[in-house]
Amino acid sequence: MVKKHLTLQHSESVVVQAAAQIYAAYITSGRVTEEGNAHWMRQAIKEAIAIARGVDDAVISDGEME
């Protein structure tokens, strides 16, 4: 078995953390079935990205100021 190393940028790891929390909430609420596992994981990722984009649009960080 070949092991692959995964390297994420900081912003990607933040989105992964948010997606994991959303996905965990789906599991806890009973929405995730074994057959629907991939669907809910993709949905959690989409929602985490939407949240990240919304925050990026709403907040100006120090590095973005002129």
C-alpha positions, -999 to +999 in steps of 0.1 A: +000+000+000+014+034-010+010+061+016+002+096+003+012+126+022-015+153+025-005+189+027-031+216+033-027+254+033-039+271+065-071+283+049-079+248+036-073+233+070-098+258+085-124+248+060-117+211+067-123+218+104-156+235+097-167+208+073-159+182+099-180+199+125-209+203+101-206+166+090-205+155+127-237+175+133-253+156+104-242+123+119-255+133+154-288+144+140-293+110+123-292+123+087-262+102+076-268+067+065-241+043+051-256+048+016-258+086+019-224+091+036-207+106+005-236+130-001-236+144+034-198+148+034-200+168+001-228+189+015-208+197+046-178+207+025-201+230+003-216+246+034-181+251+050-169+268+018-200+290+017-194+301+053-157+308+046-167+329+016-193+348+036-168+356+063-142+366+037-167+390+021-178+405+055-144+409+072-114+429+062-083+415+079-052+434+086-034+419+056-061+431+032-059+468+042-040+493+021 
